[in-house]
């Protein structure tokens, strides 16, 4: 965790130096905020809030800092979104963003940074989930308190955001079984009990709240999530569980 602490400190310092008066606050969300961070399985998630649109020259400096720092990040890298304060309170959905980074987009930036800066903006449904988790379970790393920056994300927006992540689970579950199995559990936990959980907590909720025939599958996902192991999956059971969970969520 010392490595994560050092990475976070350097990110905050770099953000303050480059964004200057544009910066409103930096907020940690995701597994690192929810107590289930695993260095080889988790990314590091930040929300960065700014006062107004950022000039391209500053975006370029900022992205250079982020990409350099990402080399010191865990295997899954850093993920961050930069959003304006005026879309946070009242909360706008789908949410406009000024800039985004994850390792999925690293090659694009390295290949054509000017194009990346011009095009990496728009609307992101995922931000409703990120803001909700930040406000319920996250941590302010710098700047204004979360309650002063973020307005309430209504239940309809939050559910649409997390549903958007799992609605094709039957087709996608074998491509990323751990992520999808645990995510189905936590979406179901929100749908039925209004719980805002991590993937690990979602799996633990699932063990106590779905039929026993799926318990082994969920335990397997939890074990792989918390270790360096790579499991063999029962594809028929995984697809059956996805269909079951989606049907229960829809009801």
C-alpha positions in Angstrom: 0.0 0.0 0.0 3.0 2.3 0.3 3.4 2.2 -3.4 -0.2 3.2 -3.9 0.2 6.0 -1.3 3.3 7.3 -3.1 1.5 7.1 -6.5 -1.5 9.0 -5.1 0.7 11.8 -3.6 2.6 12.2 -6.9 -0.7 12.4 -8.8 -2.1 15.1 -6.5 1.2 17.1 -6.6 1.3 16.9 -10.4 -2.4 17.8 -10.8 -2.0 20.8 -8.5 1.1 22.0 -10.3 -0.3 21.7 -13.9 -4.0 22.6 -13.4 -3.3 25.4 -10.9 -6.4 27.6 -10.4 -8.5 25.4 -12.6 -8.4 22.6 -10.0 -11.4 22.3 -7.7 -10.6 18.9 -6.1 -9.3 15.3 -6.5 -11.4 12.4 -5.3 -10.5 8.7 -4.9 -13.1 6.1 -5.8 -13.1 2.4 -6.8 -11.4 -0.5 -5.0 -8.7 1.6 -3.4 -11.4 3.7 -1.7 -13.5 0.7 -0.7 -10.9 -1.4 1.0 -10.5 -4.2 -1.6 -7.6 -3.0 -3.7 -5.4 -5.8 -5.1 -2.2 -4.7 -6.8 -2.3 -7.1 -9.7 -6.1 -7.0 -10.2 -7.2 -3.4 -9.5 -6.7 -0.1 -11.2 -6.5 3.2 -9.3 -9.5 5.4 -9.9 -9.7 9.2 -9.6 -12.2 12.0 -10.3 -10.6 15.4 -11.0 -13.0 18.4 -10.9 -12.1 21.7 -12.6 -13.7 25.1 -12.6 -14.0 25.4 -16.4 -12.8 24.0 -19.7 -9.1 23.5 -19.8 -6.9 24.9 -22.7 -5.4 22.3 -25.0 -1.8 23.2 -24.0 -2.6 22.4 -20.4 -4.4 19.2 -21.3 -1.2 18.1 -23.1 1.0 18.8 -20.2 -1.4 17.1 -17.9 -1.6 14.0 -20.1 2.2 13.8 -20.3 2.3 13.8 -16.5 -0.4 11.1 -16.3 1.2 8.8 -18.8 4.6 9.1 -17.2 3.1 8.4 -13.8 1.1 5.5 -15.1 4.4 3.6 -15.6 4.7 3.4 -11.8 1.0 2.3 -11.4 -0.2 -1.3 -10.7 -0.6 -3.6 -13.6 -4.1 -2.4 -14.6 -2.9 1.2 -14.5 -4.6 4.4 -13.6 -8.1 5.6 -14.6 -9.3 9.1 -14.3 -11.9 11.5 -15.6 -11.7 15.3 -15.6 -15.1 17.0 -15.3 -16.3 20.6 -14.8 -17.8 21.6 -11.6 -20.9 23.0 -13.3 -22.0 19.4 -14.4 -21.5 18.0 -10.9 -24.0 20.1 -9.0 -26.7 19.7 -10.0 -25.5 16.4 -11.5 -25.9 16.1 -15.3 -26.5 12.7 -16.9 -25.1 11.4 -19.1 -22.2 13.4 -17.8 -19.9 15.6 -20.0 -16.2 15.1 -19.4 -13.2 17.3 -20.3 -10.6 14.5 -20.4 -10.3 10.8 -19.7 -7.4 8.3 -19.3 -7.1 4.6 -18.8 -4.6 2.1 -20.1 -7.1 1.1 -22.8 -6.3 4.5 -24.4 -2.6 4.7 -23.7 -1.5 3.6 -27.2 -3.8 6.2 -28.8 -2.2 9.0 -26.8 1.3 7.8 -27.4 0.7 7.4 -31.1 -1.3 10.7 -31.8 -1.4 13.0 -28.7 -2.9 15.9 -30.6 -5.8 13.8 -31.9 -6.3 12.4 -28.4 -6.5 15.9 -26.8 -9.0 17.0 -29.5 -11.3 14.0 -29.3 -11.1 12.6 -25.8 -14.1 14.4 -24.4 -17.9 13.9 -24.6 -20.5 12.1 -22.5 -19.9 9.2 -20.2 -22.7 7.2 -18.4 -20.1 5.5 -16.2 -19.6 8.8 -14.3 -22.9 8.5 -12.5 -21.6 5.3 -10.9 -18.1 6.8 -10.2 -19.6 9.9 -8.5 -22.1 7.9 -6.5 -19.3 5.6 -5.2 -17.0 8.5 -4.5 -19.7 10.3 -2.5 -20.7 7.1 -0.5 -17.4 5.4 -0.1 -14.6 7.6 -1.6 -12.1 10.0 -0.2 -11.2 13.7 -0.9 -7.5 13.8 -1.6 -7.4 17.6 -2.3 -9.7 20.5 -2.6 -13.3 21.1 -1.7 -15.4 18.6 0.2 -17.4 16.2 -1.9 -20.7 17.5 -0.6 -19.8 21.0 -1.8 -18.9 19.7 -5.3 -21.2 16.9 -6.2 -25.0 17.0 -6.2 -27.1 13.9 -5.6 -27.1 11.3 -8.3 -30.7 10.1 -8.5 -31.4 6.4 -8.3 -32.6 6.2 -11.9 -29.3 7.6 -13.2 -27.1 5.4 -11.0 -29.0 2.2 -11.9 -28.8 3.1 -15.6 -25.1 3.6 -15.3 -24.4 0.2 -13.6 -26.9 -1.6 -15.8 -25.1 -0.3 -18.8 -22.0 -2.2 -17.6 -23.7 -5.6 -17.3 -26.6 -5.7 -19.7 -24.7 -7.9 -22.2 -23.4 -10.2 -19.5 -24.6 -13.4 -21.2 -22.5 -12.7 -24.3 -19.5 -11.2 -22.4 -19.2 -13.2 -19.2 -16.6 -15.7 -20.5 -14.4 -12.9 -21.9 -14.0 -11.4 -18.4 -15.7 -13.8 -15.9 -14.4 -12.4 -12.6 -15.4 -8.8 -13.4 -18.8 -9.8 -14.8 -19.8 -12.4 -12.1 -19.0 -10.0 -9.3 -20.5 -7.0 -11.0 -23.8 -8.9 -11.5 -23.8 -9.6 -7.8 -23.3 -6.0 -6.8 -25.9 -4.7 -9.3 -28.4 -7.2 -8.0 -27.5 -6.1 -4.4 -28.3 -2.5 -5.4 -31.5 -3.4 -7.2 -32.9 -5.3 -4.3 -31.3 -3.9 -1.2 -30.1 -0.4 -2.4 -26.5 -1.4 -1.3 -23.5 0.4 -2.9 -20.8 -2.3 -2.9 -17.4 -3.1 -4.2 -17.0 -6.1 -6.5 -15.7 -8.1 -3.5 -18.6 -7.1 -1.3 -21.0 -7.8 -4.1 -19.7 -11.4 -4.4 -20.0 -11.9 -0.6 -23.6 -10.6 -0.8 -24.2 -13.0 -3.7 -23.2 -16.0 -1.6 -25.9 -15.2 0.8 -28.6 -14.1 -1.6 -28.6 -16.2 -4.8 -29.3 -20.0 -5.2 -26.8 -22.4 -3.8 -26.0 -23.9 -7.3 -24.2 -20.6 -8.2 -22.2 -20.3 -5.0 -19.2 -22.2 -6.3 -19.0 -19.9 -9.3 -19.1 -16.8 -7.2 -16.6 -18.2 -4.7 -14.3 -19.0 -7.7 -14.6 -15.4 -8.9 -13.8 -14.1 -5.4 -10.8 -16.3 -5.1 -9.4 -15.3 -8.4 -10.1 -11.6 -7.7 -8.1 -11.8 -4.5 -5.1 -13.8 -5.8 -2.7 -14.3 -8.7 -4.5 -17.5 -9.8 -6.1 -18.0 -13.2 -9.1 -20.3 -12.9 -10.8 -22.7 -15.4 -14.5 -21.7 -15.8 -17.6 -23.8 -16.3 -18.9 -21.8 -19.3 -22.4 -23.3 -19.1 -22.8 -22.4 -15.4 -21.4 -18.9 -16.0 -23.8 -18.2 -18.8 -26.7 -19.6 -16.9 -25.9 -17.4 -13.9 -25.7 -14.4 -16.1 -29.1 -15.1 -17.5 -30.5 -15.7 -14.0 -29.0 -12.5 -12.6 -30.1 -10.3 -15.5 -33.7 -11.7 -15.3 -33.8 -11.0 -11.5 -32.4 -7.5 -12.0 -35.0 -6.7 -14.6 -37.8 -7.8 -12.3 
